[in-house]
Amino acid sequence: MDLLDIYNRLKALEFYEQVGRDYYLQKGSYIDYYELMYYLDAARGEHTGDFSCLDTAHARQAVGLLYERFEHEYSGSLPEQLFMPERKNVQLEHLLRYVDIHAHKHDFFEMVFLLEGQCVHEVGSREVYPQPGDITIIPPGVPHHLFARPDCVGITVKLRKSTFESVFYGLFRESSVLARYFSRTLHEPGFLSCLTFHCGNDIFMRQQLLYMYAQQEQGLPYAADIIEGLLSAFFPYLLQNYEEQMDISESVPDALGRRLLDIENYLRLNYRTATLDGAARHFYLSRSYLSTLIHKGTGCTFSQLLRKFRLMKAEQLLVQTDMKLEEICESVGYKDVTQFIRSFKAMYGQTPRNWQWRQTAERTRVYDNQ
């Protein structure tokens, strides 16, 4: 499977984009999606290059009716069945250029990967400018508008909500920031935001997405199973390597929720050296107000929240490395091993070594039973 050929085909303009490009060259703007539908209907599916049919009062009325029909049928939210065939949980598409698709929302998860060029992503009134290599996850119910520049090459991955929840949501259990973020996006209608990971020039991720796209495009046997299998590895890789390079773009202001996510993200990144005074200076808040925000939103004090992040990191190091206990203690910001062991036992109900032994034994048992 030639991935370079797949990439070059992504760069080439498909039919809708060819129509949009010609409209852009004549009019100087992108063609509206509903104008495109009206134009093709009037031209019986042919591309004549004559867009004068769109300049009439009848055309403007018809385009308006198409938009109203969409709003009436789908209440402004696109359903899964429009994009994903039955018995398929994932659908990949390339990001359309030269066609302006109205701001919309949908009842599935969407992941956008920008391979090359530029696009503008509007989340509510906020504009975000992804860079090549960025991956944006758009949860269900989030109004957004993707505007691909002419040089843009991007892939969108649509996932059923049930698939995301059953297969991927468990990956976020070890990160309280991400776990809380996705819990809010799934269960709080007023919390509308997108998550962007800045992955730079990661060849592995680029190849994986191109391979998934090729599998679907070529309709190979077991393609759907291979795509889902690759995604199940793709998400852990994303979190393993880029969890600390992520941004949250909000649509609807939620002052407390946004502040808490920012504070938790700050502590997650600075768990080793963070202090109440330092965090207060970082967020331009007083010590007392910062403490009040944290307690109101989490039920924890600053020290308790910081300790949770330190111990979660220690838990990860115990499982994934061969570091000595003293090294882990120092790595997560504890100066005293005895205090570290006492804190760990208070949170996990056992000492770090006992916990490590039980985790290792459990993984061995699961492996032996496979």
C-alpha positions in Angstrom: 0.0 0.0 0.0 1.7 3.2 -1.2 1.0 5.9 1.4 2.7 8.6 -0.7 0.1 7.8 -3.4 -2.7 8.1 -0.9 -1.3 11.4 0.3 -1.1 12.8 -3.2 -4.7 11.8 -3.9 -5.7 13.6 -0.7 -4.0 16.7 -2.0 -5.8 16.5 -5.4 -9.2 18.2 -5.6 -12.3 16.0 -5.7 -15.4 17.0 -7.7 -17.0 19.3 -5.0 -13.7 21.0 -4.5 -13.2 21.5 -8.2 -16.6 23.3 -8.4 -15.7 25.3 -5.3 -12.3 26.3 -6.7 -13.8 27.6 -9.9 -16.4 29.5 -7.9 -13.6 31.0 -5.8 -11.7 32.1 -8.9 -14.7 33.8 -10.3 -16.3 35.2 -7.1 -13.3 35.6 -4.7 -15.0 33.6 -2.0 -15.9 30.0 -1.0 -19.1 28.5 -2.3 -21.7 27.9 0.4 -22.6 24.2 0.8 -26.3 24.8 0.1 -25.4 27.0 -2.9 -23.3 24.1 -4.2 -26.2 21.7 -3.8 -28.6 24.1 -5.6 -26.0 24.8 -8.4 -25.5 21.0 -9.1 -29.2 20.4 -9.0 -29.9 23.2 -11.5 -27.1 21.9 -13.7 -28.3 18.3 -13.4 -25.1 17.2 -11.6 -22.9 18.6 -14.3 -20.2 21.3 -13.6 -20.7 23.9 -16.3 -18.7 26.7 -14.7 -21.7 29.1 -15.1 -22.7 30.3 -11.6 -25.1 33.0 -12.7 -28.0 30.7 -11.7 -27.0 31.5 -8.1 -27.5 35.3 -8.5 -31.3 35.2 -8.8 -33.9 35.9 -6.0 -35.3 32.4 -6.6 -31.9 30.8 -6.0 -31.4 32.8 -2.7 -34.9 31.7 -1.6 -34.2 28.0 -2.5 -30.8 28.0 -0.7 -32.5 29.5 2.4 -35.2 26.8 2.3 -32.4 24.1 2.1 -30.9 25.5 5.2 -34.3 25.7 7.0 -35.0 22.1 6.0 -31.7 21.0 7.6 -32.4 22.9 10.8 -35.9 21.4 10.9 -35.0 17.8 10.2 -31.9 17.6 12.4 -32.3 20.5 14.8 -28.9 21.7 13.7 -27.2 18.5 14.9 -26.0 15.9 12.4 -26.8 12.3 13.3 -24.4 9.4 13.0 -26.4 7.6 10.3 -25.7 10.3 7.8 -22.0 9.5 7.9 -21.5 6.0 9.1 -22.8 3.0 7.3 -24.6 0.4 9.4 -22.3 -1.9 11.4 -19.4 0.6 10.9 -18.2 2.6 13.9 -15.6 4.8 12.2 -15.7 6.9 9.0 -12.8 8.8 7.5 -13.1 11.6 5.1 -10.8 14.3 3.8 -11.4 17.9 4.8 -13.2 19.8 2.0 -11.5 22.9 0.5 -13.3 25.8 -1.3 -16.6 24.8 0.2 -18.0 26.6 3.2 -20.0 24.3 5.4 -22.1 26.1 8.0 -21.3 26.0 11.7 -22.9 22.8 12.9 -22.8 20.1 15.6 -23.2 16.4 15.6 -24.1 13.5 17.9 -20.8 11.7 17.3 -17.1 12.4 18.1 -15.0 13.8 15.3 -11.2 13.9 15.1 -9.5 16.3 12.7 -5.9 15.8 11.7 -4.1 18.6 9.8 -1.4 17.2 7.5 -0.4 20.3 5.6 -1.4 23.9 5.1 -3.8 25.9 7.2 -7.4 26.0 8.4 -9.5 28.0 10.8 -11.5 26.3 13.4 -14.2 28.4 15.0 -15.6 27.2 18.3 -18.4 29.5 19.1 -17.0 33.0 18.9 -13.4 31.9 19.3 -11.1 31.3 16.4 -8.3 28.6 16.6 -5.6 28.2 14.0 -4.4 24.6 14.0 -0.8 23.9 12.8 0.3 20.9 10.7 0.4 17.9 12.9 -2.3 19.1 15.2 -5.1 16.7 16.2 -8.4 18.2 17.3 -11.1 16.1 19.1 -14.6 17.5 18.8 -17.1 16.0 21.2 -20.8 15.5 20.4 -23.0 18.6 20.7 -20.2 21.2 20.2 -21.1 23.9 17.6 -18.1 24.4 15.4 -17.0 25.6 12.0 -14.0 24.3 10.1 -12.7 26.5 7.2 -10.0 24.8 5.2 -7.6 27.1 3.3 -6.7 26.3 -0.3 -3.4 24.8 0.8 -5.0 22.6 3.5 -4.7 18.9 3.5 -6.6 17.2 6.3 -8.4 14.1 7.4 -11.5 13.9 9.6 -12.3 10.7 11.6 -15.9 10.3 12.8 -16.5 7.9 15.7 -19.8 6.7 17.1 -20.3 8.0 20.6 -20.9 4.5 21.9 -17.6 3.4 20.4 -15.7 6.2 22.0 -17.2 5.6 25.4 -16.7 1.8 25.3 -13.3 1.6 23.8 -11.5 4.9 24.4 -12.9 6.5 27.5 -11.1 4.1 29.9 -7.8 5.5 28.6 -8.4 8.8 30.4 -8.8 7.2 33.8 -5.2 7.9 34.8 -5.4 11.6 33.9 -7.9 13.5 36.1 -7.8 16.5 33.7 -8.8 14.5 30.7 -11.2 12.2 32.6 -12.9 15.3 34.0 -12.9 17.0 30.6 -14.6 14.1 28.8 -17.0 13.5 31.6 -18.2 17.1 31.3 -18.4 17.0 27.5 -20.5 13.8 27.7 -22.7 14.7 30.6 -23.0 18.5 30.9 -24.8 20.0 27.9 -23.6 23.5 28.8 -19.9 22.6 28.6 -19.0 23.0 24.9 -15.3 22.7 24.0 -12.8 21.0 21.7 -9.4 19.5 22.6 -6.3 20.0 20.5 -3.1 18.0 20.7 0.0 19.6 19.2 1.9 16.6 17.7 4.3 18.4 15.3 6.0 16.3 12.6 5.1 12.8 14.0 5.7 10.4 11.1 4.1 7.5 12.9 0.8 9.2 13.5 0.8 10.6 9.9 1.4 7.1 8.5 -1.3 5.5 10.8 -3.9 7.9 9.6 -3.0 7.6 6.0 -3.1 3.8 6.3 -6.5 3.9 7.9 -7.7 6.2 5.1 -6.3 3.8 2.5 -8.0 0.8 4.1 -11.4 2.5 3.9 -10.9 4.0 0.5 -9.8 0.7 -1.0 -12.5 -1.3 0.7 -10.2 -4.1 1.6 -11.4 -7.2 3.5 -11.6 -6.6 7.3 -10.9 -2.9 6.7 -13.3 -1.8 9.4 -11.7 -4.1 12.0 -8.2 -2.9 11.0 -9.2 0.7 11.3 -10.8 0.3 14.8 -7.8 -1.7 15.8 -5.4 1.0 14.7 -7.4 3.6 16.5 -7.3 1.6 19.7 -3.5 1.9 19.5 -3.6 5.5 18.2 -5.2 7.0 21.2 -2.9 5.6 23.8 0.1 6.7 21.7 -1.5 10.2 21.5 -1.8 10.4 25.3 1.6 8.8 26.0 3.4 11.3 23.8 1.3 14.5 23.6 -0.9 14.8 26.7 1.3 17.7 27.9 0.9 19.5 24.5 -2.8 20.0 24.5 -5.2 23.0 24.5 -8.9 23.3 25.3 -11.0 25.7 23.1 -14.3 26.6 24.7 -17.5 27.6 22.9 -19.6 28.7 25.7 -18.0 30.5 28.7 -18.0 28.5 31.9 -15.8 30.6 34.2 -15.4 28.1 37.0 -15.1 25.0 34.8 -12.6 26.7 32.5 -10.5 28.0 35.4 -10.5 24.6 37.1 -9.3 22.8 33.9 -6.6 25.4 33.5 -5.6 25.0 37.2 -5.6 21.2 37.0 -3.6 21.3 33.8 -1.1 23.7 35.4 -0.7 21.3 38.3 -0.5 18.3 36.1 2.4 19.9 34.2 4.2 21.4 37.3 3.3 18.8 39.9 7.0 18.5 41.0 7.6 22.1 41.9 4.1 23.8 42.1 3.3 25.9 45.2 0.1 27.8 46.2 2.0 31.1 45.9 3.5 30.2 42.5 0.1 29.0 41.1 -1.6 32.2 42.4 1.0 34.3 40.7 0.6 32.3 37.5 -3.1 32.9 37.3 -3.0 36.5 38.7 -5.1 35.5 41.7 -4.8 35.9 45.4 -3.9 32.8 47.5 -7.2 32.8 49.2 -9.3 33.2 46.0 -7.3 30.4 44.3 -7.9 28.1 47.3 -11.6 28.9 47.3 -11.9 28.2 43.5 -10.2 24.8 43.9 -12.3 23.8 46.9 -15.5 24.9 45.3 -14.8 23.0 42.1 -13.1 19.8 43.5 -13.9 19.6 47.2 -10.1 19.4 47.7 -7.6 21.9 49.1 -4.7 23.0 47.0 -2.3 20.6 48.8 -4.7 17.7 48.4 -5.1 18.3 44.7 -1.3 18.7 44.2 -0.7 15.5 46.2 -3.2 13.6 44.0 -1.3 14.6 40.8 2.1 13.7 42.4 0.9 10.3 43.5 -0.8 9.6 40.1 2.5 10.3 38.5 4.2 8.0 41.0 1.7 5.3 40.2 2.6 5.6 36.5 6.3 5.4 37.2 5.9 2.3 39.5 4.2 0.5 36.6 6.1 1.7 33.6 9.7 2.0 34.9 12.4 0.2 36.9 13.1 3.3 39.0 14.0 2.9 42.7 11.5 4.1 45.2 13.8 6.9 46.3 14.1 8.1 42.7 10.4 8.0 42.2 9.9 10.0 45.4 12.3 12.7 44.3 10.9 12.7 40.7 7.4 13.5 41.8 8.4 16.3 44.3 8.7 14.5 47.7 11.8 15.2 49.7 11.1 12.5 52.3 10.5 8.9 51.4 8.7 8.1 54.6 6.2 10.9 53.9 5.8 9.7 50.3 5.0 6.2 51.4 2.5 7.5 54.0 0.8 9.6 51.4 0.7 6.8 48.9 -0.8 4.4 51.4 -3.5 6.9 52.4 -4.6 7.3 48.8 -4.2 3.7 47.5 -4.6 1.7 50.7 -1.2 0.0 50.4 2.4 0.9 50.2 4.0 1.7 46.8 5.8 -1.7 46.7 2.8 -3.7 47.6 0.7 -1.8 45.1 3.4 -2.4 42.4 3.5 -6.1 43.2 -0.2 -6.5 43.0 -0.4 -4.6 39.7 2.4 -6.8 38.2 0.7 -10.0 39.4 -2.7 -8.8 38.0 -1.1 -8.1 34.6 0.6 -11.5 34.6 -2.7 -13.2 35.5 -4.6 -11.5 32.6 -1.8 -12.3 30.2 -1.7 -16.0 31.2 -5.5 -16.3 30.7 -5.4 -14.9 27.2 
